């Protein structure tokens, strides 16, 4: 029984979330214009990447705030289908840049406790990291397979320089490669919300390897 001194938290209000989104657009747009006006191309590129990730975080938080508790509890999708769709979306860009691209997806349905839009955003974050932080024509691999005990496991590995040795990318919030690490923080939050976990390490090729375990619907 809940003590009367601790009332239940109110449900998120869509109108409040929409108002917050509107208020944030102006300063974010102003930052974008200032960054675009920088004369140093490397600094402009680095700050643009940071701002891209900040905007992704804002969108994720706002999307979460629009949901009711029931929406979050009922969230589910077929991970293999979503991952395949988003990976194929990035394939033409990989071809344009001469990147080797490999997609391995298990057959059958792999239900996870994650909304399709959140998993799509997660895949986009991981693949954007590959394209942003590795040189052309660095190859990469995307896998989605069934997870023991239910759910799914997503693996994104590239043939680039990899993460700095011993660096906690998610915990410290920096990748050491001109990124704030906010994108990986989003991916970690999505994994945790599903009952899973995100880990980073080295691929067999020595490049970066990100593993996202997603839990099954309750």
Backbone bond lengths (Angstrom), bond angles and torsions (degrees), N, CA, C in turn:
res aa  C-N    CA-C-N  psi(-1)  N-CA   C-N-CA  omega(-1)  CA-C   N-CA-C  phi
1 X - - - 1.474 - - 1.519 109.67 -
2 X 1.303 115.62 134.35 1.463 119.84 -179.21 1.509 110.02 -78.11
3 X 1.316 116.73 132.57 1.456 121.43 178.68 1.514 109.02 -66.94
4 X 1.362 118.00 139.97 1.470 120.09 -177.45 1.513 114.04 -61.58
5 X 1.362 117.49 -19.86 1.465 119.09 179.41 1.529 111.96 -77.96
6 X 1.347 116.32 -9.16 1.472 120.36 -178.23 1.523 109.61 -125.04
7 X 1.326 118.28 77.36 1.465 120.86 -178.50 1.512 111.34 -65.11
8 X 1.318 115.20 155.10 1.458 120.62 178.69 1.519 110.74 -61.65
9 X 1.306 116.05 143.33 1.466 120.41 178.70 1.516 109.75 -66.96
10 X 1.334 117.81 141.19 1.465 120.02 -179.76 1.508 111.15 -67.94
11 X 1.321 116.28 151.77 1.452 120.97 176.20 1.525 109.40 -66.66
12 X 1.334 118.33 148.60 1.463 120.85 177.10 1.525 110.80 -58.11
13 X 1.311 116.41 144.14 1.463 121.24 -179.78 1.515 109.96 -105.26
14 X 1.323 118.21 116.63 1.463 120.82 -179.91 1.517 112.80 -55.34
15 X 1.341 117.18 -37.74 1.458 120.25 -178.89 1.523 110.85 -64.05
16 X 1.345 116.69 -40.54 1.462 120.71 179.06 1.519 110.54 -65.69
17 X 1.334 116.72 -40.32 1.459 120.77 178.94 1.523 110.62 -63.95
18 X 1.314 116.74 -41.02 1.467 120.79 179.47 1.528 110.17 -64.67
19 X 1.338 116.96 -39.30 1.457 120.73 179.25 1.526 110.60 -65.86
20 X 1.329 116.66 -41.78 1.454 120.61 178.58 1.523 110.77 -63.32
21 X 1.336 115.93 -41.81 1.458 120.40 178.60 1.521 110.44 -58.99
22 X 1.339 116.20 -44.06 1.461 121.32 -179.74 1.525 110.50 -63.12
23 X 1.329 117.54 -41.60 1.459 121.73 -178.26 1.528 111.89 -67.04
24 X 1.312 116.59 -32.77 1.463 120.35 -177.87 1.521 112.56 -77.66
25 X 1.332 116.67 -23.66 1.457 119.70 -176.43 1.524 112.66 -61.40
26 X 1.324 117.30 -39.35 1.460 120.46 -175.88 1.527 112.48 -64.43
27 X 1.355 119.15 -52.17 1.475 117.27 179.02 1.523 113.17 -66.41
28 X 1.318 118.20 -33.40 1.459 119.79 178.61 1.526 110.90 -67.18
29 X 1.326 116.14 -40.26 1.465 120.12 177.41 1.527 110.59 -65.30
30 X 1.336 116.53 -39.95 1.465 120.65 178.66 1.529 110.52 -62.52
31 X 1.332 116.23 -41.71 1.459 119.76 177.37 1.523 111.33 -62.71
32 X 1.326 115.95 -40.85 1.459 120.50 179.78 1.531 110.37 -61.05
33 X 1.312 116.91 -43.40 1.466 120.61 -179.72 1.526 111.28 -64.74
34 X 1.333 116.69 -40.35 1.462 119.89 179.21 1.528 111.01 -65.85
35 X 1.317 115.80 -40.47 1.465 119.75 179.26 1.522 110.35 -65.39
36 X 1.331 116.84 -42.22 1.462 120.57 179.50 1.526 111.84 -62.17
37 X 1.339 116.24 -23.62 1.458 120.09 -178.65 1.511 114.54 -87.30
38 X 1.339 117.52 -2.49 1.464 120.61 179.08 1.528 110.65 -68.72
39 X 1.314 115.99 143.00 1.466 119.89 -177.83 1.525 112.53 -88.60
40 X 1.330 117.24 -24.01 1.467 120.81 179.49 1.527 108.59 -80.85
41 X 1.341 118.62 112.68 1.464 120.54 -175.67 1.530 113.56 -63.19
42 X 1.333 117.95 -37.15 1.460 120.31 -179.95 1.523 110.86 -67.68
43 X 1.326 116.54 -43.15 1.461 120.51 178.22 1.524 110.44 -64.97
44 X 1.339 116.48 -40.60 1.459 120.76 178.57 1.526 110.83 -61.79
45 X 1.326 117.07 -43.15 1.458 121.11 179.94 1.532 111.01 -65.79
46 X 1.332 116.75 -42.71 1.459 120.92 -178.05 1.525 111.11 -64.38
47 X 1.334 116.28 -46.72 1.458 119.46 -178.75 1.529 111.89 -69.95
48 X 1.328 116.90 -32.66 1.464 120.10 176.78 1.522 110.40 -63.92
49 X 1.325 116.60 -40.60 1.467 120.31 177.64 1.520 110.97 -64.19
50 X 1.347 116.67 -41.31 1.465 120.39 177.88 1.529 110.79 -61.97
51 X 1.344 116.01 -42.39 1.452 119.80 -178.92 1.524 111.08 -68.39
52 X 1.330 117.04 -36.34 1.464 120.42 176.29 1.523 110.36 -58.24
53 X 1.320 116.18 -43.79 1.459 119.68 -178.81 1.522 111.03 -70.06
54 X 1.331 117.58 -37.56 1.456 120.41 177.11 1.521 110.68 -61.64
55 X 1.331 117.16 -43.39 1.456 120.78 178.33 1.526 110.97 -63.28
56 X 1.333 116.41 -36.63 1.461 119.69 178.02 1.525 110.79 -64.86
57 X 1.340 116.59 -39.25 1.461 120.60 177.62 1.521 110.79 -63.19
58 X 1.325 116.02 -45.42 1.466 120.59 179.76 1.522 110.27 -59.47
59 X 1.327 116.56 -45.28 1.458 120.10 -179.88 1.528 110.92 -62.35
60 X 1.324 116.61 -40.07 1.465 120.20 179.71 1.525 110.73 -63.85
61 X 1.335 116.59 -46.63 1.465 120.51 -179.02 1.523 110.75 -63.07
62 X 1.306 117.12 -42.82 1.464 120.42 -179.92 1.519 111.28 -66.04
63 X 1.327 116.23 -39.55 1.458 119.74 178.58 1.527 110.55 -62.81
64 X 1.327 115.91 -40.92 1.459 119.98 178.46 1.524 111.08 -65.84
65 X 1.337 117.06 -37.90 1.465 120.44 -176.85 1.524 112.21 -70.02
66 X 1.338 116.76 -23.00 1.462 119.73 -179.85 1.528 112.21 -77.55
67 X 1.320 115.99 -14.97 1.456 119.01 -176.75 1.521 111.50 -87.69
68 X 1.294 115.53 148.90 1.454 120.03 170.98 1.519 107.83 -86.82
69 X 1.331 117.38 168.98 1.463 120.60 177.96 1.521 110.65 -59.79
70 X 1.308 116.62 -36.37 1.455 120.08 179.52 1.509 111.81 -64.78
71 X 1.337 116.48 -38.82 1.464 120.38 177.94 1.519 110.64 -60.39
72 X 1.350 116.14 -45.03 1.459 120.42 -178.20 1.518 111.01 -65.04
73 X 1.338 115.88 -40.54 1.462 119.87 -177.34 1.523 111.70 -68.25
74 X 1.323 117.20 -30.50 1.462 121.38 -175.91 1.527 112.87 -93.53
75 X 1.336 117.79 -1.16 1.464 120.62 -176.65 1.520 110.93 -62.16
76 X 1.321 116.47 131.88 1.466 121.24 178.32 1.518 109.19 -162.61
77 X 1.329 116.13 151.99 1.463 121.40 175.15 1.520 109.08 -160.74
78 X 1.322 115.43 169.16 1.462 121.81 176.02 1.527 107.37 -89.05
79 X 1.326 116.33 105.64 1.463 120.82 -174.47 1.522 112.37 -59.85
80 X 1.322 117.14 -42.43 1.462 120.02 -177.64 1.531 111.26 -61.83
81 X 1.326 116.45 -40.96 1.463 120.27 -179.50 1.523 111.07 -67.44
82 X 1.336 116.84 -43.51 1.463 120.81 -178.76 1.527 110.69 -66.21
83 X 1.322 116.70 -45.90 1.466 120.60 -178.99 1.527 110.84 -61.96
84 X 1.326 116.75 -43.18 1.458 120.15 179.54 1.526 111.24 -61.51
85 X 1.319 116.25 -42.74 1.468 120.74 -179.36 1.521 111.65 -63.10
86 X 1.356 116.77 -46.58 1.463 119.60 -177.61 1.536 111.24 -70.70
87 X 1.331 117.39 -37.32 1.462 119.77 178.83 1.529 110.86 -63.35
88 X 1.340 116.34 -41.27 1.461 120.10 178.49 1.523 111.56 -65.82
89 X 1.332 116.71 -28.55 1.461 120.59 177.21 1.532 110.35 -62.91
90 X 1.347 116.78 -37.14 1.458 121.36 -178.44 1.527 112.82 -84.54
91 X 1.318 117.49 -12.73 1.462 121.04 -174.55 1.531 113.88 -58.66
92 X 1.340 119.96 -43.76 1.469 118.93 179.28 1.518 113.41 -59.17
93 X 1.337 117.20 -37.36 1.463 119.61 178.11 1.523 110.30 -66.03
94 X 1.348 116.19 -38.64 1.461 120.17 177.56 1.527 109.91 -61.45
95 X 1.320 116.29 -42.20 1.461 120.07 179.13 1.521 111.21 -64.55
96 X 1.331 116.94 -41.12 1.467 120.74 179.57 1.523 111.26 -61.45
97 X 1.332 117.06 -33.81 1.460 121.26 -177.14 1.527 112.43 -93.60
98 X 1.329 116.01 2.81 1.461 119.48 178.65 1.513 113.60 71.26
99 X 1.298 117.64 24.54 1.467 121.77 -179.25 1.531 110.65 -84.99
100 X 1.329 116.13 135.89 1.444 119.22 170.89 1.521 108.96 -70.11
101 X 1.323 117.31 133.07 1.466 120.50 -176.26 1.518 108.93 -133.98
102 X 1.335 115.57 128.33 1.454 120.94 179.48 1.527 109.25 -128.27
103 X 1.323 116.20 130.83 1.470 122.06 179.29 1.516 109.06 -121.78
104 X 1.331 116.33 122.57 1.454 122.23 177.26 1.529 108.49 -123.41
105 X 1.311 116.35 116.64 1.469 121.33 -178.91 1.519 109.27 -129.70
106 X 1.325 116.49 127.84 1.463 120.57 178.33 1.527 110.24 -62.70
107 X 1.315 116.09 148.20 1.459 120.56 174.69 1.532 109.48 -77.29
108 X 1.293 116.15 157.93 1.458 120.11 -179.82 1.520 111.15 88.38
109 X 1.327 115.36 169.51 1.461 122.14 -177.78 1.522 111.01 -84.89
110 X 1.328 116.02 138.02 1.467 121.98 175.99 1.529 107.45 -125.13
111 X 1.319 116.64 87.81 1.463 120.40 -177.43 1.525 111.26 -73.08
112 X 1.331 115.47 135.04 1.463 121.51 177.46 1.530 109.23 -130.96
113 X 1.334 115.17 157.33 1.467 121.24 -178.28 1.525 110.60 -85.90
114 X 1.317 115.20 58.31 1.457 122.49 -178.45 1.517 109.19 -144.02
115 X 1.318 117.53 137.18 1.455 120.40 176.88 1.527 109.52 -67.36
116 X 1.317 117.18 146.41 1.460 121.60 -178.45 1.528 111.78 -57.14
117 X 1.330 117.31 -38.35 1.466 119.57 -178.52 1.529 110.96 -67.91
118 X 1.335 117.54 -34.07 1.459 119.85 178.48 1.522 111.22 -71.91
119 X 1.326 116.77 -39.54 1.460 119.18 178.22 1.526 110.31 -68.34
120 X 1.322 117.31 -37.24 1.464 120.62 175.96 1.522 110.58 -60.11
121 X 1.338 116.52 -44.06 1.468 120.96 179.11 1.519 110.53 -64.08
122 X 1.332 117.00 -37.47 1.459 121.30 179.30 1.531 110.57 -63.34
123 X 1.326 116.48 -47.69 1.470 120.41 179.02 1.530 110.14 -60.98
124 X 1.322 116.52 -42.91 1.465 120.11 179.67 1.524 111.39 -60.95
125 X 1.341 117.00 -40.05 1.465 120.88 179.03 1.523 110.50 -61.35
126 X 1.329 116.40 -47.06 1.459 119.84 -177.11 1.527 112.07 -66.44
127 X 1.324 116.84 -40.38 1.460 119.24 -179.56 1.528 111.20 -74.38
128 X 1.317 117.07 -34.26 1.463 119.79 175.60 1.527 110.25 -61.71
129 X 1.343 116.57 -37.43 1.460 120.02 176.87 1.527 110.99 -60.43
130 X 1.318 116.34 -40.91 1.464 120.24 179.72 1.528 110.28 -61.67
131 X 1.328 115.93 -49.53 1.465 119.86 -176.71 1.526 112.12 -69.16
132 X 1.332 116.73 -32.06 1.463 120.46 -177.01 1.518 112.81 -79.95
133 X 1.340 117.12 -36.55 1.460 120.45 -170.12 1.524 114.73 -111.36
134 X 1.329 117.58 10.93 1.465 120.06 171.53 1.527 108.40 -128.92
135 X 1.308 115.47 148.80 1.463 120.34 -177.26 1.523 110.67 -80.08
136 X 1.331 114.65 152.42 1.469 119.12 171.77 1.533 107.51 -67.71
137 X 1.315 122.07 140.84 1.462 127.70 0.46 1.537 112.58 -105.72
138 X 1.328 117.70 52.76 1.467 122.02 -178.09 1.527 111.25 -56.57
139 X 1.317 116.59 129.10 1.457 120.66 -180.00 1.519 112.61 -84.48
140 X 1.331 116.15 166.00 1.456 120.67 178.61 1.524 110.08 -154.88
141 X 1.327 114.93 164.42 1.462 121.74 -177.65 1.525 109.68 -133.35
142 X 1.325 115.90 140.26 1.464 122.02 176.39 1.524 108.39 -122.82
143 X 1.321 116.56 129.03 1.459 121.47 178.59 1.519 109.93 -128.27
144 X 1.311 116.56 145.79 1.465 121.76 171.80 1.522 106.49 -141.56
145 X 1.310 115.11 118.38 1.458 118.62 -177.76 1.528 110.73 -136.14
146 X 1.329 115.09 163.93 1.451 120.61 178.82 1.522 110.22 -65.38
147 X 1.311 115.65 141.81 1.461 122.18 -178.03 1.521 109.35 -102.25
148 X 1.323 116.22 136.09 1.459 120.47 178.13 1.531 109.47 -58.21
149 X 1.315 117.12 127.67 1.457 120.81 -178.49 1.514 113.42 91.41
150 X 1.332 117.05 0.93 1.460 120.89 178.70 1.515 112.70 107.07
151 X 1.302 115.72 158.64 1.456 120.34 -177.77 1.517 111.16 89.51
152 X 1.315 116.10 -154.77 1.462 120.55 -176.94 1.515 110.87 -149.16
153 X 1.331 115.56 162.04 1.457 122.31 176.03 1.523 108.87 -124.84
154 X 1.318 115.48 124.32 1.460 122.58 178.60 1.515 108.69 -107.62
155 X 1.324 116.45 131.53 1.460 121.66 178.55 1.528 109.15 -126.95
156 X 1.326 115.73 128.69 1.464 121.49 173.77 1.529 106.52 -123.62
157 X 1.326 116.60 117.12 1.466 121.27 -178.39 1.522 109.28 -129.83
158 X 1.322 116.33 139.96 1.463 119.39 179.42 1.525 110.61 -124.40
159 X 1.330 115.92 174.79 1.458 122.26 -177.65 1.523 111.32 -107.06
160 X 1.336 115.50 23.34 1.453 120.21 -179.25 1.515 113.20 -83.08
161 X 1.341 117.67 -159.58 1.469 122.04 -177.27 1.522 113.77 -73.94
162 X 1.322 117.45 -16.46 1.461 120.53 178.73 1.516 113.62 83.16
163 X 1.336 115.25 178.30 1.456 121.11 177.60 1.531 109.69 -79.93
164 X 1.338 117.00 150.15 1.468 119.53 175.97 1.530 110.69 -58.17
165 X 1.315 117.85 140.01 1.459 122.64 -177.63 1.527 111.76 -58.63
166 X 1.334 115.45 128.84 1.461 120.98 175.24 1.510 115.49 76.94
167 X 1.316 118.30 5.33 1.462 120.44 -177.87 1.515 111.01 -88.48
168 X 1.344 116.46 126.19 1.462 121.95 176.41 1.517 107.68 -83.24
169 X 1.330 115.96 93.17 1.465 120.76 -173.34 1.519 112.05 -58.57
170 X 1.335 116.10 -50.53 1.458 119.87 -176.57 1.519 111.19 -73.17
171 X 1.325 116.41 -44.95 1.460 119.60 -175.88 1.506 113.16 -64.74
172 X 1.354 117.22 -39.28 1.454 120.32 -177.67 1.518 112.62 -90.01
173 X 1.330 116.65 -12.53 1.447 119.26 176.16 1.508 114.41 71.79
174 X 1.346 117.72 24.98 1.456 119.78 176.92 1.508 109.34 -149.36
175 X 1.296 116.97 140.12 1.460 120.60 -179.08 1.509 112.54 -95.47
176 X 1.332 116.73 -9.54 1.451 119.82 -177.68 1.511 112.27 75.26
177 X 1.336 117.12 9.20 1.462 119.27 -177.54 1.514 110.99 -128.64
178 X 1.339 116.15 37.91 1.453 119.67 178.42 1.507 113.12 81.19
179 X 1.328 118.17 17.45 1.457 120.94 179.78 1.513 109.74 -125.46
180 X 1.313 117.21 148.29 1.455 121.16 179.46 1.513 111.45 -79.83
181 X 1.320 118.73 -12.85 1.455 120.51 -179.52 1.514 113.80 81.47
182 X 1.329 117.58 5.02 1.459 120.07 -178.45 1.519 111.54 -64.56
183 X 1.337 116.57 -32.96 1.458 119.13 178.80 1.514 111.68 -61.73
184 X 1.336 116.77 -43.48 1.460 119.82 177.96 1.524 110.97 -67.32
185 X 1.329 117.09 -29.77 1.461 119.68 176.55 1.522 110.57 -64.61
186 X 1.334 116.81 -37.13 1.464 121.04 176.35 1.515 109.74 -63.88
187 X 1.330 116.20 -46.56 1.457 120.46 -179.36 1.519 110.86 -61.22
188 X 1.337 116.54 -40.82 1.461 120.30 179.18 1.526 110.80 -64.25
189 X 1.335 116.79 -41.39 1.463 120.43 179.97 1.525 110.94 -63.74
190 X 1.328 116.79 -41.77 1.466 120.24 178.99 1.521 110.70 -62.70
191 X 1.337 116.32 -42.63 1.470 120.12 178.37 1.524 110.58 -62.20
192 X 1.332 117.07 -45.72 1.461 121.30 -178.06 1.523 111.87 -64.11
193 X 1.341 115.98 -38.92 1.464 119.88 -179.97 1.526 111.93 -63.62
194 X 1.320 116.70 -25.95 1.468 120.63 179.82 1.528 111.99 -88.01
195 X 1.334 116.14 -5.31 1.452 119.77 -175.47 1.509 112.72 92.11
196 X 1.329 116.38 16.21 1.448 121.08 -178.51 1.512 112.24 -112.98
197 X 1.345 115.85 -156.87 1.457 120.50 -175.90 1.527 109.64 -154.61
198 X 1.322 116.72 153.85 1.463 122.45 175.72 1.523 108.45 -116.26
199 X 1.316 116.26 135.14 1.459 120.87 175.69 1.521 109.48 -132.69
200 X 1.322 116.56 149.66 1.462 121.61 178.22 1.516 109.26 -122.56
201 X 1.322 116.69 151.56 1.457 120.75 -179.25 1.507 110.12 -171.80
202 X 1.331 115.63 -156.45 1.459 121.40 -177.46 1.517 110.67 -106.78
203 X 1.328 115.95 138.86 1.455 121.58 175.23 1.529 109.11 -78.96
204 X 1.319 116.72 168.34 1.462 121.27 178.25 1.522 110.50 -58.07
205 X 1.331 116.15 -33.42 1.461 121.61 -179.64 1.521 113.08 -76.84
206 X 1.352 116.39 -8.18 1.454 120.47 -176.47 1.506 113.21 96.79
207 X 1.323 117.14 -7.66 1.455 121.31 178.92 1.515 112.08 -79.26
208 X 1.340 115.45 -171.03 1.459 121.13 179.89 1.532 110.29 -79.73
209 X 1.321 115.53 143.42 1.475 121.44 177.74 1.524 107.90 -135.89
210 X 1.325 114.97 123.72 1.463 121.26 178.06 1.517 108.17 -117.20
211 X 1.322 116.46 127.71 1.457 122.14 178.10 1.518 109.33 -116.36
212 X 1.315 115.89 124.58 1.461 121.16 179.25 1.536 108.45 -117.75
213 X 1.320 115.54 115.68 1.453 120.69 175.41 1.523 108.38 -96.93
214 X 1.313 116.61 129.01 1.461 123.14 -178.25 1.524 109.20 -117.04
215 X 1.327 115.70 128.81 1.446 120.40 -177.78 1.521 112.57 -77.06
216 X 1.347 117.58 160.93 1.458 121.71 178.96 1.528 111.29 -79.73
217 X 1.337 117.32 161.34 1.469 120.09 175.74 1.530 109.66 -59.71
218 X 1.345 115.94 146.87 1.465 120.23 -178.40 1.513 112.61 -73.49
